[in-house]
Amino acid sequence: MENIAPVFPRNLSYNIRMLQGHSKTCVKLTPDRTSVKSGESFRCKLPANTLNDLRSLVLYAKGTATKASGGSNVHFPRNTSSLIKTLSIYFNGTLIERIDNYNILKNRLDDLSAGGDQVSKRALELADPSIGYSVAAGETNATPKILTDSDAPDDTNRKLVINNWCGFLKSSNVEVIDTNDIGVVEIECELANDNILWSSGAATINTDVNNAGATWKLDDVHFTINKVVFNDPLYYNMKASKLLSSGLQISYKTYVSSKGSQVEKGNVSVNATINTTSLDKLICCYTPSTTPIQPLLLYGSNNATAGYSFNQVLSGFRKDAPGSGTNGAIAVGDFVSLPDLPGQSNVNEWHNTAGDAFNQSLFFKSNASGLGTSSIEINNTPLMPQPLEDYELFNETLIAMGHKNYDNSSSCHAGMRSLSDFLKYYFTHIVSLENISGTQEFYKSGLDGKSSALNIVWKQFYPTTGGFVVPYIFAETTRIIQVNEGNQITVIV
């Protein structure tokens, strides 16, 4: 007869687990450059000879955007990760990760998984770039300013934070790494160009803005990270024994970027080649063929001094400014309904009706309007029996992101209100080739190229041709870092 030991539910349990000899301290890290202009790069080293908690890594900076002579005032885009073009990480001089076009990838992933319920805690990440807050002298409340207004000043010394990363810093199976074993760990960030900025409205509604020559920079750049002290000889003895025998292994997910040439919408094929033993996801998207600095892609963003904020567009209401009452006081009728938000009525990106609720710079627009079908092949084998139509593609992309049709999963960006919005601004075709377990355990389960190249073809069909875009294919892969005695680092692709 089977003997089954009694197991009690957690709410009836009195078990307590203890971790002794553990403490941590938040330390400030200074990179090799604390003032950096757009297009430049900087490096920072993690604390040496200690345990570092990767999940606590935060980048701080004060950003200043400067308009062009005679142009409208300029501002930073949604999502502070938009400022990083390339992210690289080195272990003891060995490049273990390089993610090109990092900002484009991060925006596409966040738009599908970082919904409006997270905005409050992401204020320093510029979750809503349409509005800024300041505290006036002698006042105790934050004073909001709609930054789409033509009289909104340039962003000056705006406090920015990047604490939501992509790749190794987010996904490694070992969250606390020991630089005694690895050696020198360096993080390198190359900043994006000036075209990621967006502009306040012109002085006259529906007037083109002139922002060629606008620039931006970061000052007081620094990082913080939690340095961990763990005085348990058993932990160190076990780690030393493994290091001297089979070595330490660190698994993580990273991204390989392939940028295509500018193409006209029609019958389009985009190719990429990947060498990996675990291809987990393919992420396909676009950027515009040209990316001049334009007003924020938000309905009513080029309305002189009566611009709209993101929340006003979503709610359908705005306040006339100034008020029509005595001495500018708010009077009856000052709160008026927007004109049914009919959508863009002019082809120009600077038109007041452009943008809907995308709430982002033109640089990050992924426009697949008019798409008929989309399909992906690997080594001439379709991943779906037939090409996907737009509404099939949208839902399959959400499933590939791990939402699995659950309403309690992370939501998409609040501006993605419809299939039309998705195609016009947020378009991303994602296929998953890994097992999505939904647990905290790290699995290497993607498609194995078996020492040969994986040839990827992304095919798009548009019934009506017209419009130019730049396609991208990002391949999410699993890699393993082998750490041996003497800080020897080997990356297993």
C-alpha positions in Angstrom: 0.0 0.0 0.0 1.4 3.4 -1.0 2.4 5.6 1.9 1.6 9.2 1.1 3.1 11.8 3.5 0.7 14.6 4.5 1.1 17.9 2.7 -0.7 21.0 3.9 -1.7 24.0 1.8 0.4 27.2 2.2 -2.3 28.9 4.2 -2.2 26.2 6.8 1.6 25.9 6.9 3.8 27.2 9.7 7.1 26.6 7.8 9.7 29.3 7.9 12.8 29.4 5.7 15.8 31.4 6.8 18.7 32.8 4.9 21.5 33.9 7.3 24.6 35.9 6.6 22.9 37.9 3.8 23.0 41.6 3.3 22.9 44.1 0.4 23.9 47.7 -0.3 22.9 50.0 -3.1 26.0 51.4 -4.7 26.4 54.2 -7.3 28.4 53.4 -10.4 30.1 56.1 -12.5 30.6 55.3 -16.2 33.6 56.5 -18.3 31.5 59.4 -19.5 28.9 61.3 -17.5 27.9 63.7 -20.2 27.0 62.1 -23.6 25.5 63.4 -26.8 23.2 61.6 -29.2 25.0 59.1 -31.3 27.8 58.7 -28.7 28.5 55.8 -26.4 29.6 55.2 -22.8 30.7 52.2 -20.7 30.2 51.3 -17.1 31.8 48.5 -15.0 29.9 46.5 -12.4 31.5 46.3 -8.9 34.5 43.9 -8.9 35.0 40.9 -6.6 31.5 40.8 -5.3 27.9 39.6 -5.9 25.8 41.8 -8.1 22.1 41.7 -8.3 21.4 42.3 -12.0 17.6 42.9 -11.5 18.4 46.0 -9.5 20.5 47.7 -12.2 19.2 51.2 -12.9 20.5 53.9 -15.3 19.9 57.5 -14.2 20.4 60.7 -16.3 19.2 64.2 -16.9 18.2 64.7 -20.5 18.2 68.0 -22.4 16.7 68.4 -25.9 17.5 71.5 -27.9 15.4 72.7 -30.8 16.8 73.8 -34.1 17.1 77.5 -34.9 13.6 78.7 -35.8 12.1 75.3 -35.1 9.5 74.2 -32.6 10.5 72.9 -29.1 11.4 69.3 -28.9 11.0 66.5 -26.3 12.0 63.0 -25.5 10.0 60.0 -26.8 7.9 57.5 -24.9 9.9 54.9 -23.1 13.4 55.9 -22.0 14.8 52.7 -23.6 14.1 54.6 -26.9 17.3 56.5 -26.2 19.5 53.4 -26.7 20.4 52.3 -30.2 22.8 49.5 -29.3 23.3 47.6 -26.0 26.5 45.5 -25.5 27.8 43.5 -22.5 31.3 42.3 -22.0 32.5 39.5 -19.6 36.3 39.9 -19.0 36.7 41.4 -22.4 34.5 38.8 -24.2 31.4 40.2 -26.0 28.5 38.1 -24.7 25.7 40.2 -26.0 25.2 43.0 -28.6 21.6 44.0 -29.4 21.5 46.4 -32.4 18.4 48.6 -33.0 17.7 48.0 -29.3 15.2 50.9 -29.1 13.0 49.6 -32.0 12.9 46.1 -30.5 12.1 47.3 -27.0 9.3 49.5 -28.2 7.7 46.7 -30.1 7.9 44.3 -27.2 6.7 46.9 -24.6 3.7 48.0 -26.8 2.5 44.4 -26.6 3.2 43.7 -22.9 3.4 47.0 -20.9 -0.1 48.3 -20.6 -1.6 51.4 -19.1 -1.9 49.8 -15.6 1.9 50.3 -15.3 2.0 54.0 -16.2 2.0 55.3 -12.6 5.2 53.6 -11.6 6.8 54.3 -15.0 6.6 58.0 -14.9 10.4 58.4 -15.0 10.5 56.1 -18.0 8.3 58.6 -19.8 5.4 56.2 -20.1 3.3 59.3 -21.2 5.5 61.8 -23.0 2.6 64.1 -23.9 2.6 65.8 -20.4 5.2 67.0 -18.0 5.1 68.0 -14.4 7.0 70.5 -12.4 6.8 71.9 -8.8 6.6 75.7 -8.8 8.4 77.7 -6.1 6.3 77.8 -3.0 3.8 75.3 -4.2 3.3 71.8 -2.8 1.5 70.3 -5.8 2.9 69.1 -9.1 2.0 71.5 -12.0 1.2 69.7 -15.2 2.0 71.0 -18.6 0.7 69.6 -21.9 3.9 69.3 -23.9 2.2 69.2 -27.3 1.3 72.9 -26.9 3.4 75.2 -29.1 4.5 77.2 -26.0 5.8 74.1 -24.1 9.5 74.6 -23.5 12.2 72.2 -24.6 12.9 69.3 -22.2 15.7 70.6 -20.0 17.5 68.5 -17.4 14.5 66.1 -17.4 15.1 63.4 -14.9 15.1 60.0 -16.7 15.4 56.4 -15.5 16.0 53.1 -17.4 15.2 50.2 -15.1 13.4 47.8 -17.5 16.0 46.1 -19.7 16.0 43.6 -22.5 18.2 40.6 -23.1 20.8 39.3 -20.6 20.1 41.9 -17.9 16.5 40.8 -17.8 16.5 37.1 -18.6 19.6 35.4 -17.2 18.8 32.4 -15.1 21.4 33.6 -12.6 20.1 36.9 -11.2 23.0 37.5 -8.8 26.4 37.1 -10.6 29.8 36.9 -8.9 32.5 39.0 -10.5 35.1 37.0 -8.6 34.4 34.2 -11.1 33.6 36.2 -14.2 36.1 39.0 -14.0 35.3 42.5 -15.3 31.7 43.0 -16.4 31.1 46.0 -18.6 27.9 47.5 -20.0 28.1 49.7 -23.1 25.3 51.9 -24.4 25.4 53.6 -27.8 22.8 56.4 -27.9 20.3 56.8 -30.7 20.3 59.7 -33.2 18.4 63.0 -33.0 15.4 61.8 -35.0 13.9 59.9 -32.1 12.8 63.3 -30.7 9.3 64.7 -31.2 8.2 68.3 -31.6 5.6 70.5 -29.9 3.0 71.9 -32.2 3.7 74.8 -34.5 2.5 78.3 -33.6 -0.3 77.9 -36.2 -2.5 74.8 -36.4 -1.6 72.2 -39.1 1.6 74.0 -40.0 4.7 71.9 -40.8 7.4 72.1 -38.1 11.0 72.8 -38.9 13.3 70.7 -36.6 16.2 69.7 -38.8 19.2 70.2 -36.6 17.5 69.6 -33.2 19.8 67.7 -30.8 19.7 66.0 -27.4 22.2 65.0 -24.7 22.4 63.3 -21.3 24.1 64.7 -18.2 24.9 63.3 -14.8 24.8 59.7 -16.3 25.2 57.1 -13.6 24.0 53.6 -12.6 23.0 52.1 -9.3 23.0 48.4 -8.4 22.6 46.3 -5.3 25.9 44.7 -4.1 25.2 41.5 -2.2 27.1 40.1 0.8 26.5 36.5 1.5 28.6 34.9 4.2 27.8 31.2 3.8 30.8 29.0 3.3 28.6 26.2 2.0 27.5 28.3 -1.0 31.1 29.3 -1.9 32.4 25.8 -1.5 29.8 24.3 -3.7 30.3 27.1 -6.3 34.1 26.6 -6.2 33.8 22.8 -6.6 31.6 23.3 -9.7 33.9 26.0 -11.1 36.9 23.6 -10.9 35.0 20.7 -12.4 32.4 21.3 -15.1 32.4 25.1 -14.7 29.6 27.5 -14.2 26.9 28.0 -16.8 24.7 31.1 -17.2 21.8 30.9 -19.6 20.0 34.0 -21.0 17.9 35.2 -24.0 19.3 37.7 -26.4 18.4 39.2 -29.8 20.0 39.2 -33.2 18.9 42.1 -35.4 18.6 42.1 -39.2 17.7 45.3 -40.9 16.3 45.1 -44.4 16.5 47.6 -47.2 13.7 50.1 -47.9 10.9 48.4 -49.7 7.6 49.4 -51.2 4.5 47.7 -49.9 3.4 45.0 -52.3 4.7 41.5 -52.7 7.6 41.8 -50.3 10.2 39.2 -49.1 12.7 40.0 -46.4 15.6 37.6 -45.7 17.8 36.9 -42.6 20.2 34.2 -41.6 20.7 33.0 -38.0 23.1 30.6 -36.5 21.8 29.3 -33.2 21.1 26.1 -31.2 17.9 27.6 -29.8 15.8 30.0 -31.9 13.0 31.0 -29.6 11.1 33.8 -31.3 11.0 35.8 -34.5 9.9 39.4 -34.2 9.1 41.2 -37.5 8.2 44.9 -37.7 8.8 48.2 -39.7 10.1 51.7 -39.3 9.2 54.6 -41.6 11.5 55.1 -44.7 12.2 58.6 -43.5 12.1 59.8 -39.9 12.2 63.6 -39.6 11.3 65.1 -36.2 7.6 65.7 -36.3 4.8 66.5 -33.8 4.0 63.7 -31.3 1.9 61.0 -33.1 -1.2 61.9 -31.0 -4.5 63.3 -32.2 -4.5 67.1 -31.7 -0.7 67.4 -31.1 -0.3 70.2 -33.7 -3.1 72.5 -32.4 -1.0 75.6 -31.5 -1.5 76.3 -27.7 -4.5 74.0 -27.4 -2.9 70.7 -27.8 -4.2 67.5 -26.3 -2.6 65.1 -23.8 -2.8 61.3 -24.1 -5.4 61.0 -21.4 -7.6 63.7 -23.0 -7.5 61.9 -26.3 -8.5 58.6 -24.7 -11.3 60.2 -22.7 -12.6 62.4 -25.6 -12.5 65.6 -23.5 -10.1 68.5 -23.3 -10.1 71.9 -21.5 -10.0 75.1 -23.5 -7.1 77.3 -22.5 -7.4 79.9 -21.2 -10.9 79.7 -19.6 -13.6 81.8 -21.1 -14.7 83.2 -17.7 -13.6 86.4 -16.0 -9.8 86.7 -15.8 -9.4 83.5 -17.6 -11.4 81.4 -15.1 -13.0 78.2 -16.2 -16.6 78.7 -17.2 -19.4 76.6 -18.5 -18.5 75.1 -21.8 -14.7 75.1 -21.3 -14.7 71.3 -21.2 -15.7 70.3 -24.7 -15.9 67.0 -26.5 -13.4 66.2 -29.2 -14.9 66.0 -32.7 -15.5 62.2 -32.6 -11.8 61.5 -33.2 -12.4 60.8 -36.9 -8.8 59.7 -37.4 -6.2 61.2 -39.8 -7.7 63.3 -42.5 -4.5 64.5 -44.2 -1.5 62.4 -45.4 1.0 64.7 -43.7 2.4 63.4 -40.4 2.4 66.9 -39.0 -1.3 67.3 -39.5 -3.3 67.9 -36.4 -5.4 64.8 -36.9 -2.4 62.5 -37.3 -1.4 60.0 -34.7 -4.6 58.7 -33.1 -3.5 57.5 -29.7 0.0 56.2 -30.6 1.6 58.8 -28.3 5.1 58.2 -29.7 7.6 59.7 -32.1 7.4 59.1 -35.8 10.7 57.2 -35.6 9.0 54.2 -33.9 5.9 54.0 -36.1 5.4 50.5 -37.6 2.9 50.9 -40.4 1.4 47.9 -42.1 -1.9 49.5 -43.2 -3.4 47.7 -46.1 -1.7 44.4 -45.2 -3.3 41.4 -46.9 -1.3 38.5 -45.4 2.0 37.8 -43.7 3.9 34.6 -43.4 7.3 33.4 -42.2 9.4 30.5 -43.5 12.5 28.8 -42.1 14.7 26.8 -44.5 11.8 26.9 -47.0 9.3 25.5 -44.5 6.3 27.7 -43.7 5.7 28.0 -39.9 1.9 28.2 -40.7 0.2 26.1 -43.3 -1.1 29.3 -44.9 -0.3 33.0 -44.7 -2.1 34.8 -41.8 -4.6 37.6 -42.4 -4.3 40.7 -40.3 -6.7 39.7 -37.5 -5.2 36.2 -37.3 -1.7 37.7 -37.2 -2.7 40.0 -34.3 -4.0 37.3 -32.1 -1.2 34.8 -32.9 1.3 37.5 -32.0 -0.3 38.0 -28.6 -0.2 34.2 -28.0 3.5 34.2 -29.0 4.1 36.9 -26.4 2.9 34.5 -23.7 -0.5 36.0 -23.1 -2.1 32.7 -24.1 -5.6 34.3 -24.5 -5.7 35.1 -20.7 -7.4 38.4 -19.9 -5.4 38.6 -16.7 -2.1 38.8 -18.6 -0.2 42.0 -19.1 -2.1 44.4 -21.4 -1.0 46.2 -24.6 -0.4 49.9 -24.8 -3.6 51.8 -24.2 -3.4 53.5 -27.6 -3.8 50.2 -29.4 -7.6 50.3 -29.3 -8.3 48.4 -32.5 -7.0 46.2 -35.2 -6.7 49.4 -37.3 -4.4 51.0 -34.6 -2.3 47.9 -34.5 -1.7 47.8 -38.2 -1.1 51.5 -38.6 1.3 52.2 -35.6 2.2 49.0 -33.7 2.5 46.3 -36.3 4.6 43.4 -35.2 4.4 39.8 -36.5 5.8 37.4 -33.8 6.1 33.7 -33.9 7.2 31.6 -31.0 9.3 28.5 -31.4 9.9 27.7 -27.8 7.9 26.1 -25.0 6.1 28.8 -23.0 5.9 27.2 -19.6 4.7 30.1 -17.6 7.1 29.2 -14.7 10.2 30.7 -13.3 12.5 27.8 -14.4 14.8 28.6 -17.4 14.4 26.2 -20.3 16.3 26.1 -23.6 13.6 24.8 -25.9 13.8 26.7 -29.2 14.5 25.5 -32.7 18.0 23.9 -33.0 19.8 24.8 -36.2 22.1 21.8 -35.6 25.3 23.6 -36.6 23.8 24.9 -39.8 22.4 28.3 -40.7 18.6 28.9 -40.4 17.4 30.9 -43.4 14.5 33.0 -42.5 12.1 34.6 -45.1 9.3 37.0 -44.0 6.8 37.4 -46.8 4.2 40.2 -46.9 1.4 40.7 -49.4 -0.4 44.0 -49.9 -3.4 43.9 -52.3 -2.7 47.6 -53.1 0.9 48.7 -53.5 2.1 52.1 -52.2 4.1 53.4 -49.3 7.7 52.7 -48.3 8.9 51.1 -45.1 12.1 49.6 -43.6 11.6 46.0 -42.4 13.4 44.4 -39.4 13.7 40.8 -38.3 14.7 40.3 -34.7 15.6 36.7 -33.6 15.3 35.9 -29.9 17.8 33.1 -29.1 19.0 31.3 -26.0 22.7 31.4 -25.3 24.9 29.8 -22.6 28.0 31.4 -21.0 30.5 28.8 -19.8 32.7 30.2 -17.0 35.8 28.2 -16.1 38.6 28.8 -13.6 40.8 31.8 -14.2 37.9 33.9 -15.5 37.8 32.0 -18.8 34.6 32.9 -20.7 33.1 30.9 -23.6 29.8 31.8 -25.2 27.8 28.8 -26.6 25.6 30.1 -29.4 
